[in-house]
Amino acid sequence: MDLHTHSTASDGTDSPAGVVEAAIDAGVTVLALTDHDTTAGWAEAEQAVRTRADAPTLVRGMEMSCTGRGEDGDPVTVHLLAYLFDADDPALKEERRRLREERELRLRRMIGKMAAAGYDVDADAILDAAGPSAGRPHLARALVDLGVVSTVGEAFEDLLKTGGRFYVEKTDTPLDDAVAMIAAAGGVSVIAHARARKRGRLLHLDHILDLARSGVLGGLEVDHPDHGPADTELLRGIAREHGLITTGSSDYHGTNKTTPLAARTTDPEQYAMLLDRATGIDVVLPGSSR
């Protein structure tokens, strides 16, 4: 059960149907498609699952760009996984639209910085290729194509990282607001890779605890390739104390990252808890019209 993957609807390299095919090959039985700030890949993934009896059960989701309280007290970027929410909920639908606009504005500013530095970049071409949820990985691939860096990872190590030469901030959704929106839309919220230290500054544990005590937050992504053993157990302990769901996942991005599908997985009992708490939409079963 892999509950965190990305397709070409955001910053992955496999199409939504391609992610389903890769999941079949990897032996995944439950797959969540969680593209950044969009549900644009849902329909294609649904079709792929419904036409294959050997496909995984599909959990429709999204990874929402948020801002929370960092360990130093300043705002920090947070990713929030949202599962099985009603995509037509007005407030959440409007916030997705705003986030996509914010993404495009940010990338145009970053591309402007790249052009000013003498790199031959075409903003419209990059954004057209990126689709509805353009992100920094699309700029990283452009830098690879230009021969500026050798890999997407190298682009993030310096030029595109927070505070890097071409980095530009964007206005994300306050974490507390996002959790409330997802709950109001019948979904289940799970804070993604909250202790991924190599990604930079971390969300303050007190902010996680405040949300855990609120009773609105659904869970924590505990088993993630970017979590060390001590942080994994720390998060698991918080979840256990506050009755939160714990998930595990690969955070698959196709060839944009080296992590394969099912590198980390979710326990079936935790998955059952997620289904029990979701009231927005149902999962999509393989080989059926449901």
C-alpha positions, 0 to 999 in steps of 0.5 A: 500500500503506497499512499503518496505518488506523483504523476505528470499532472504535477512533477512526476515523469509517469502519466497517471495511467503510467503510475498505475502501470508501474504500481501493477509491476511493483505489486502495489495493491492500494495506490494513492495518486497525490499530485501537488495542488491538483486533482487533474490526474484523477480521471486518467488514473481512474480509467486505468484502474477500472480497465484492469482487474489486476490494478491496485485500488485507487485512493484519490488524493492530493499533496497540498502546499502549506505553511506552518510554524518552523522550529525557529518560529518563522514560517516554513513550507509544509506538505499536507496529504489529502485523501478521499475529499470531495473535489467539488467542495467550493472552498477547497476547489477555490484554494486549489485554483489559487495555489495553481495561480501562485505556482505559475506566478512563482515559476515565471519569476524564477525563470526571469531570474534564470534569464537574467543570469544569461540562461536561454529559457522560455517561460511559456514553453516550460509552463506549457510542458509542466501542465496544471501544477508547475513546480521547481522540478520542471525548472530543474529539468530545463536546467538539465536540458540546458547543460547547466547541471547534470541531474535534477538533484544537482539543480536543487542542491544549489540553484533551486533550493530554499534561499538558492540563486533562483529561488522565489517564495510563494504564498501557500495555504496556512496549515491549520486552514488546509486541515480544516478545509480537507475535513469540511470536504469529507477528506482525511489530512496527513502531514507529509514527511514532517521530519525530512531533515535533508529538505531543510527547515522543519515544522515545529513539533508543537504545531504538529501537537496542536493539530493532533490535539484539535481532533481535525488532523487525520494522521502523520506520514511516518514511514518515508524515505527521507525519515531517519529511524529516530524521527520515524519512532518520534512521529509514531509515538505522537500518532499513537498518543493522539489516535492519529493514522500513520501512513508509509509511502515512497513519494514516487516521482518516476525518474525525477527521483531514484526512490521506487514505488513501495519503498515504504508502505502503509499498514493495512490496519492504518489504511482501514482507519483512513477509509473509516474516517473519510466521508467525501468520496470512495476508493476506485476498485480495479476492474469495476465501474465503482 
